[in-house]
Amino acid sequence: RAVISEKSETERAAKDRQQIMNELMERTCDLYWRVEKRGDPEQT
């Protein structure tokens, strides 16, 4: 049981990190396209 619990904890941590990275990439893409459309990198 300890092995299963440890594995699920590891999987949960990996999913959390993946979700955080997905959110950061989405924000980065949004910011990039906002700058592209406005053409003003100083706006950020």
VMD Tcl script that builds the backbone (N, CA, C; Angstrom):
set m [mol new atoms 132]
animate dup $m
set s [atomselect $m all]
$s set {name element resname resid chain x y z} {
  {N N ARG 1 A 0.817 -1.219 0.000}
  {CA C ARG 1 A 0.000 0.000 0.000}
  {C C ARG 1 A 0.850 1.268 0.000}
  {N N ALA 2 A 1.950 1.230 0.701}
  {CA C ALA 2 A 2.815 2.411 0.759}
  {C C ALA 2 A 3.339 2.769 -0.629}
  {N N VAL 3 A 3.614 1.754 -1.433}
  {CA C VAL 3 A 4.130 1.996 -2.776}
  {C C VAL 3 A 3.055 2.669 -3.628}
  {N N ILE 4 A 1.824 2.196 -3.525}
  {CA C ILE 4 A 0.716 2.789 -4.287}
  {C C ILE 4 A 0.494 4.230 -3.855}
  {N N SER 5 A 0.490 4.467 -2.556}
  {CA C SER 5 A 0.287 5.822 -2.042}
  {C C SER 5 A 1.405 6.753 -2.511}
  {N N GLU 6 A 2.639 6.259 -2.453}
  {CA C GLU 6 A 3.785 7.064 -2.892}
  {C C GLU 6 A 3.691 7.359 -4.387}
  {N N LYS 7 A 3.266 6.359 -5.167}
  {CA C LYS 7 A 3.141 6.548 -6.608}
  {C C LYS 7 A 2.054 7.570 -6.917}
  {N N SER 8 A 0.911 7.462 -6.242}
  {CA C SER 8 A -0.169 8.406 -6.520}
  {C C SER 8 A 0.225 9.817 -6.084}
  {N N GLU 9 A 0.985 9.927 -5.008}
  {CA C GLU 9 A 1.468 11.242 -4.561}
  {C C GLU 9 A 2.422 11.830 -5.603}
  {N N THR 10 A 3.292 11.001 -6.148}
  {CA C THR 10 A 4.225 11.440 -7.185}
  {C C THR 10 A 3.470 11.854 -8.439}
  {N N GLU 11 A 2.469 11.053 -8.817}
  {CA C GLU 11 A 1.665 11.390 -9.999}
  {C C GLU 11 A 0.900 12.688 -9.784}
  {N N ARG 12 A 0.369 12.881 -8.590}
  {CA C ARG 12 A -0.370 14.109 -8.279}
  {C C ARG 12 A 0.552 15.320 -8.372}
  {N N ALA 13 A 1.756 15.183 -7.837}
  {CA C ALA 13 A 2.727 16.280 -7.897}
  {C C ALA 13 A 3.106 16.581 -9.348}
  {N N ALA 14 A 3.262 15.535 -10.157}
  {CA C ALA 14 A 3.604 15.732 -11.570}
  {C C ALA 14 A 2.465 16.436 -12.302}
  {N N LYS 15 A 1.228 16.051 -12.018}
  {CA C LYS 15 A 0.077 16.704 -12.651}
  {C C LYS 15 A -0.014 18.162 -12.227}
  {N N ASP 16 A 0.268 18.437 -10.952}
  {CA C ASP 16 A 0.253 19.825 -10.468}
  {C C ASP 16 A 1.292 20.663 -11.205}
  {N N ARG 17 A 2.506 20.110 -11.346}
  {CA C ARG 17 A 3.561 20.838 -12.065}
  {C C ARG 17 A 3.180 21.053 -13.520}
  {N N GLN 18 A 2.566 20.043 -14.133}
  {CA C GLN 18 A 2.154 20.165 -15.531}
  {C C GLN 18 A 1.090 21.251 -15.676}
  {N N GLN 19 A 0.149 21.302 -14.737}
  {CA C GLN 19 A -0.900 22.322 -14.797}
  {C C GLN 19 A -0.299 23.717 -14.626}
  {N N ILE 20 A 0.648 23.860 -13.711}
  {CA C ILE 20 A 1.304 25.150 -13.501}
  {C C ILE 20 A 2.036 25.577 -14.774}
  {N N MET 21 A 2.764 24.646 -15.397}
  {CA C MET 21 A 3.486 24.975 -16.629}
  {C C MET 21 A 2.520 25.341 -17.753}
  {N N ASN 22 A 1.400 24.629 -17.846}
  {CA C ASN 22 A 0.410 24.954 -18.876}
  {C C ASN 22 A -0.126 26.370 -18.683}
  {N N GLU 23 A -0.416 26.728 -17.431}
  {CA C GLU 23 A -0.921 28.073 -17.150}
  {C C GLU 23 A 0.124 29.135 -17.482}
  {N N LEU 24 A 1.378 28.875 -17.129}
  {CA C LEU 24 A 2.444 29.830 -17.431}
  {C C LEU 24 A 2.639 29.991 -18.934}
  {N N MET 25 A 2.586 28.887 -19.666}
  {CA C MET 25 A 2.736 28.966 -21.126}
  {C C MET 25 A 1.568 29.719 -21.749}
  {N N GLU 26 A 0.366 29.501 -21.229}
  {CA C GLU 26 A -0.800 30.207 -21.756}
  {C C GLU 26 A -0.666 31.709 -21.514}
  {N N ARG 27 A -0.218 32.083 -20.317}
  {CA C ARG 27 A -0.016 33.509 -20.020}
  {C C ARG 27 A 1.057 34.105 -20.926}
  {N N THR 28 A 2.139 33.344 -21.134}
  {CA C THR 28 A 3.222 33.816 -21.989}
  {C C THR 28 A 2.732 34.024 -23.418}
  {N N CYS 29 A 1.953 33.071 -23.926}
  {CA C CYS 29 A 1.409 33.204 -25.289}
  {C C CYS 29 A 0.475 34.399 -25.382}
  {N N ASP 30 A -0.389 34.568 -24.382}
  {CA C ASP 30 A -1.311 35.706 -24.388}
  {C C ASP 30 A -0.542 37.020 -24.404}
  {N N LEU 31 A 0.488 37.106 -23.574}
  {CA C LEU 31 A 1.293 38.316 -23.506}
  {C C LEU 31 A 2.006 38.563 -24.835}
  {N N TYR 32 A 2.562 37.512 -25.413}
  {CA C TYR 32 A 3.251 37.638 -26.702}
  {C C TYR 32 A 2.313 38.203 -27.757}
  {N N TRP 33 A 1.115 37.625 -27.875}
  {CA C TRP 33 A 0.196 38.074 -28.921}
  {C C TRP 33 A -0.337 39.465 -28.638}
  {N N ARG 34 A -0.474 39.812 -27.365}
  {CA C ARG 34 A -0.889 41.172 -27.017}
  {C C ARG 34 A 0.161 42.169 -27.500}
  {N N VAL 35 A 1.430 41.858 -27.283}
  {CA C VAL 35 A 2.520 42.724 -27.739}
  {C C VAL 35 A 2.575 42.751 -29.261}
  {N N GLU 36 A 2.399 41.598 -29.900}
  {CA C GLU 36 A 2.408 41.536 -31.366}
  {C C GLU 36 A 1.323 42.428 -31.959}
  {N N LYS 37 A 0.133 42.366 -31.396}
  {CA C LYS 37 A -0.981 43.149 -31.937}
  {C C LYS 37 A -0.771 44.642 -31.730}
  {N N ARG 38 A -0.267 45.009 -30.558}
  {CA C ARG 38 A -0.074 46.431 -30.254}
  {C C ARG 38 A 1.233 46.964 -30.808}
  {N N GLY 39 A 2.216 46.089 -30.923}
  {CA C GLY 39 A 3.522 46.509 -31.411}
  {C C GLY 39 A 4.279 47.362 -30.413}
  {N N ASP 40 A 3.931 47.235 -29.125}
  {CA C ASP 40 A 4.565 48.068 -28.098}
  {C C ASP 40 A 5.020 47.206 -26.921}
  {N N PRO 41 A 6.254 46.712 -26.953}
  {CA C PRO 41 A 6.736 45.861 -25.863}
  {C C PRO 41 A 6.866 46.596 -24.534}
  {N N GLU 42 A 6.942 47.920 -24.544}
  {CA C GLU 42 A 7.055 48.683 -23.303}
  {C C GLU 42 A 5.740 48.692 -22.527}
  {N N GLN 43 A 4.661 48.294 -23.167}
  {CA C GLN 43 A 3.345 48.311 -22.540}
  {C C GLN 43 A 3.234 47.262 -21.437}
  {N N THR 44 A 4.069 46.227 -21.462}
  {CA C THR 44 A 3.938 45.114 -20.521}
  {C C THR 44 A 4.479 45.427 -19.166}
}
mol reanalyze $m
mol bondsrecalc $m
mol representation Tube
mol addrep $m
